[in-house]
């Protein structure tokens, strides 16, 4: 049996869960390709979610509904290749886990077998969903839960908005989180819920809570990479902190390139290849003579 390299500091699910016990914050982020995953992994991120948000962020869809299993496997694989340390979780897209348990378990297994992810994430906590979590765990597929605002239910909700502002809805979210823990998820994402509700859930659960728009009391936080670096110059939710305006940086670079090419400033001699001294003198001399004859 080949044992893993002891020098590899790959983060595991027990590592993520232990952070809650130690009261150390879990830092998670989304990534959808090799270069971004490599950067965030080298920065020391704990967990990378290959979210179905790639539908809107990368593929240009209005919501996450059109994202397919093939899209998710295609994008998860390079993220896994790039991640030497971070735990990688693949997000199960709409209607990949709304089928029979057998079909849903098969779809989830593809994230592990074909893409190399360490776990999957699914939205919701209906009775059928809880049975699926149990089936996935039985199949040795680690599961991250997701309650509160669940983007795949956009057509049911009508719009993206904070969930749990009213007491009955808040109580249901707390109940859903507890049910997911009982079913066997290793952590749960709390999205767009009041911070007070997130605090109650975090205190009740033995597993880590990871918030996105759920306030400071969660055991960890996750943001969409493209939001926190400012790829878009459009609307951003209240909970997003933009750490840099990369849209402006990239735009300035591209505009500078366009201007230099049009004005003949790029490429100049410094960005061009040169022949070794004397090697092409005869060719250059002959070509100069040819041009001289044509001018006459």
BALO-147658 format. One record per residue (C-alpha): residue number from 1; chain; x, y, z. Coordinates in steps of 0.001 Angstrom, whole numbers. Example, Ala and Ser with C-alpha at 12.3 -4.5 7.8 and 13.67 -1.06 7.14 Angstrom:
2
R  pos  unit        u        v        w
R    1     A    12300    -4500     7800
R    2     A    13670    -1060     7140
# end
This chain:
296
R  pos  unit        u        v        w
R    1     A        0        0        0
R    2     A     1332     3437     -959
R    3     A     1173     5835     1957
R    4     A      619     9569     1425
R    5     A     3621    11852     1553
R    6     A     3982    13087     5137
R    7     A     5177    16470     3879
R    8     A     1881    17128     2092
R    9     A     -216    19382     4307
R   10     A    -3548    18588     2640
R   11     A    -6455    19826     4734
R   12     A    -9060    17226     5573
R   13     A   -12612    17155     6867
R   14     A   -11417    16309    10431
R   15     A    -9075    19312    10163
R   16     A   -12007    21587     9218
R   17     A   -14179    20201    12017
R   18     A   -11389    20528    14577
R   19     A   -11208    24268    13891
R   20     A   -14656    24685    15431
R   21     A   -13539    22857    18561
R   22     A   -10453    25072    18762
R   23     A   -12573    28178    18058
R   24     A   -10413    28946    15028
R   25     A   -12186    30590    12084
R   26     A   -12537    28588     8862
R   27     A   -11771    30589     5724
R   28     A   -13385    29407     2500
R   29     A   -13670    30821     -994
R   30     A   -14985    29836    -4422
R   31     A   -12757    29046    -7395
R   32     A   -13587    27710   -10833
R   33     A   -10244    27294   -12621
R   34     A    -6581    26367   -12171
R   35     A    -4929    29825   -11915
R   36     A    -7360    31215    -9329
R   37     A    -7337    27993    -7296
R   38     A    -3538    28008    -7287
R   39     A    -3422    31579    -5969
R   40     A    -5964    31096    -3174
R   41     A    -4442    27745    -2211
R   42     A     -974    29275    -1919
R   43     A    -2454    32070      211
R   44     A    -3499    29470     2777
R   45     A    -7255    29188     2250
R   46     A    -8823    26316     4209
R   47     A   -11571    25259     1821
R   48     A   -12363    25872    -1834
R   49     A   -15920    25450    -3061
R   50     A   -16316    24947    -6786
R   51     A   -19738    26536    -6651
R   52     A   -22497    26316    -9207
R   53     A   -22288    30108    -8985
R   54     A   -19894    29604   -11897
R   55     A   -23075    29749   -13988
R   56     A   -23417    33468   -13299
R   57     A   -19794    34360   -12540
R   58     A   -18020    32508   -15359
R   59     A   -20605    31302   -17869
R   60     A   -22804    34396   -17957
R   61     A   -26141    32820   -17001
R   62     A   -28812    34783   -15130
R   63     A   -28883    32177   -12355
R   64     A   -27451    28773   -11430
R   65     A   -30243    26648   -12908
R   66     A   -28658    25930   -16354
R   67     A   -25392    24613   -14854
R   68     A   -24848    20930   -15666
R   69     A   -22903    18079   -14106
R   70     A   -20490    18244   -17025
R   71     A   -19886    21942   -16305
R   72     A   -19173    21166   -12673
R   73     A   -16843    18227   -13312
R   74     A   -14997    20227   -15980
R   75     A   -14362    23108   -13566
R   76     A   -13725    21051   -10424
R   77     A   -10920    18979   -11949
R   78     A    -8455    21879   -12559
R   79     A    -9237    23343    -9135
R   80     A    -8250    20024    -7556
R   81     A    -5058    19932    -9652
R   82     A    -4120    23375    -8340
R   83     A    -5002    22768    -4695
R   84     A    -2088    21285    -2786
R   85     A    -3439    22236      620
R   86     A    -7075    23359      554
R   87     A   -10007    20973      907
R   88     A   -11997    21049    -2351
R   89     A   -15789    20680    -2329
R   90     A   -17844    20268    -5500
R   91     A   -21284    21877    -5666
R   92     A   -23993    19570    -7007
R   93     A   -25934    21522    -9653
R   94     A   -29675    21770   -10050
R   95     A   -31418    18470   -10827
R   96     A   -28290    16388   -10287
R   97     A   -29560    15336    -6834
R   98     A   -33321    15671    -7292
R   99     A   -33503    12194    -8830
R  100     A   -33597     8749    -7236
R  101     A   -31059     8159    -4488
R  102     A   -29154     5793    -6775
R  103     A   -28837     8367    -9565
R  104     A   -28018    11166    -7145
R  105     A   -25343     9119    -5377
R  106     A   -23833     8266    -8758
R  107     A   -23709    11951    -9727
R  108     A   -22081    12830    -6409
R  109     A   -19520    10053    -6818
R  110     A   -18343    11651   -10059
R  111     A   -17012    14630    -8107
R  112     A   -14746    12272    -6158
R  113     A   -13892     9714    -8869
R  114     A   -13556    11951   -11940
R  115     A   -12725    15370   -10527
R  116     A   -10850    14445    -7352
R  117     A   -12918    16554    -4941
R  118     A   -13043    15541    -1281
R  119     A   -16740    16261     -737
R  120     A   -19928    17562    -2319
R  121     A   -22392    20270    -1327
R  122     A   -26152    20070    -1716
R  123     A   -28862    22633    -1026
R  124     A   -31913    22185     1167
R  125     A   -33139    19971     3991
R  126     A   -36421    18447     2872
R  127     A   -37242    14900     4042
R  128     A   -36123    13533      676
R  129     A   -32936    15589      840
R  130     A   -32127    14290     4311
R  131     A   -32533    10700     3140
R  132     A   -30186    11496      268
R  133     A   -27583    12875     2696
R  134     A   -27784     9618     4621
R  135     A   -27369     7638     1383
R  136     A   -24371     9742      358
R  137     A   -22697     9332     3734
R  138     A   -23397     5595     3565
R  139     A   -21632     5613      179
R  140     A   -18669     7319     1899
R  141     A   -19237    10612      124
R  142     A   -18746    13523     2574
R  143     A   -21509    16128     2347
R  144     A   -21675    19834     3096
R  145     A   -25203    21136     3723
R  146     A   -26672    24494     2719
R  147     A   -29661    26293     4281
R  148     A   -31144    29769     4305
R  149     A   -31139    31301      865
R  150     A   -30716    28417    -1578
R  151     A   -30053    29886    -5051
R  152     A   -31304    26803    -6899
R  153     A   -34786    27611    -5557
R  154     A   -34826    31013    -7281
R  155     A   -37957    30241    -9298
R  156     A   -39754    29247    -6104
R  157     A   -38577    32303    -4138
R  158     A   -38987    34708    -7058
R  159     A   -35914    36699    -6072
R  160     A   -32764    36518    -3980
R  161     A   -33558    37899     -529
R  162     A   -32675    37406     3128
R  163     A   -34366    34374     4691
R  164     A   -35381    33933     8327
R  165     A   -36460    37461     9210
R  166     A   -39769    36176    10544
R  167     A   -39794    33860    13568
R  168     A   -41470    30878    11859
R  169     A   -39034    30918     8942
R  170     A   -36101    31385    11333
R  171     A   -37215    28402    13401
R  172     A   -37482    26293    10240
R  173     A   -33942    27209     9218
R  174     A   -32630    26238    12664
R  175     A   -34551    22954    12435
R  176     A   -33178    22303     8928
R  177     A   -29590    22832    10076
R  178     A   -30054    20450    13005
R  179     A   -31656    17854    10724
R  180     A   -28735    18045     8307
R  181     A   -26283    17526    11144
R  182     A   -28234    14478    12289
R  183     A   -28267    13133     8712
R  184     A   -24476    13286     8635
R  185     A   -23231    16447     6913
R  186     A   -19753    17524     8051
R  187     A   -20555    21243     7893
R  188     A   -23320    23545     6736
R  189     A   -23390    26787     4785
R  190     A   -25716    29488     6129
R  191     A   -26602    31937     3365
R  192     A   -28324    35303     3720
R  193     A   -29915    34905     7129
R  194     A   -29970    37304    10100
R  195     A   -26825    37139    12184
R  196     A   -28892    36359    15274
R  197     A   -30303    33223    13634
R  198     A   -26824    32183    12485
R  199     A   -25591    32570    16069
R  200     A   -28290    30249    17392
R  201     A   -27488    27625    14758
R  202     A   -23730    27874    15325
R  203     A   -24166    27426    19078
R  204     A   -26500    24452    18648
R  205     A   -24486    22521    16071
R  206     A   -21428    20418    16813
R  207     A   -20377    20706    13155
R  208     A   -18976    23936    11665
R  209     A   -21183    26617    10154
R  210     A   -19799    28620     7249
R  211     A   -21559    31874     6552
R  212     A   -22144    33952     3460
R  213     A   -24260    36932     4384
R  214     A   -24930    35370     7797
R  215     A   -22901    37619    10079
R  216     A   -19832    37188    12302
R  217     A   -20954    34371    14611
R  218     A   -20465    31535    12115
R  219     A   -17481    29214    12522
R  220     A   -16200    30330     9121
R  221     A   -16885    32525     6136
R  222     A   -17047    32044     2375
R  223     A   -17189    34584     -446
R  224     A   -17254    34325    -4220
R  225     A   -13716    35035    -5420
R  226     A   -14833    37282    -8270
R  227     A   -16845    39419    -5837
R  228     A   -14115    40031    -3269
R  229     A   -11522    40973    -5925
R  230     A   -13951    43224    -7782
R  231     A   -14098    41503   -11165
R  232     A   -17521    43006   -11695
R  233     A   -18282    46715   -11495
R  234     A   -21997    46059   -11094
R  235     A   -24246    45378    -8107
R  236     A   -22815    43444    -5179
R  237     A   -24807    42122    -2180
R  238     A   -24522    43961     1145
R  239     A   -22421    41170     2673
R  240     A   -19619    41397       84
R  241     A   -16471    43302      972
R  242     A   -14516    44188    -2171
R  243     A   -10820    43973    -1268
R  244     A    -9534    45250    -4607
R  245     A   -11032    46639    -7819
R  246     A    -9519    44179   -10275
R  247     A   -12008    45297   -12939
R  248     A   -10341    48716   -12966
R  249     A    -6838    47211   -12916
R  250     A    -7550    44912   -15864
R  251     A    -9390    47607   -17821
R  252     A    -6477    50007   -17398
R  253     A    -4026    47342   -18585
R  254     A    -6074    46404   -21662
R  255     A    -6652    50043   -22618
R  256     A    -2909    50687   -22287
R  257     A    -2175    47724   -24555
R  258     A    -4685    48914   -27164
R  259     A    -3207    52411   -27135
R  260     A      409    51191   -27425
R  261     A     -337    48863   -30341
R  262     A    -2245    51554   -32242
R  263     A      579    54057   -31746
R  264     A     3309    51562   -32649
R  265     A     4787    51657   -29157
R  266     A     4367    47924   -28662
R  267     A     6237    45807   -29356
R  268     A     9516    47715   -29498
R  269     A    13035    46320   -29613
R  270     A    12931    45328   -25956
R  271     A     9994    42980   -26604
R  272     A    11354    41485   -29845
R  273     A    13801    38679   -30656
R  274     A    17160    39484   -32240
R  275     A    19522    37451   -34381
R  276     A    22954    36531   -33094
R  277     A    25586    39056   -34126
R  278     A    26614    38580   -37771
R  279     A    24469    35492   -38356
R  280     A    21848    37180   -40543
R  281     A    23966    40013   -41962
R  282     A    24132    38472   -45425
R  283     A    20369    37866   -45563
R  284     A    19642    41422   -44416
R  285     A    22139    42830   -46938
R  286     A    20543    40859   -49814
R  287     A    17046    41957   -48833
R  288     A    18177    45596   -48618
R  289     A    19675    45325   -52105
R  290     A    16424    43883   -53460
R  291     A    14418    46723   -51971
R  292     A    16878    49237   -53404
R  293     A    16501    47803   -56934
R  294     A    12697    47906   -56656
R  295     A    12769    51582   -55662
R  296     A    14846    52430   -58740
# end
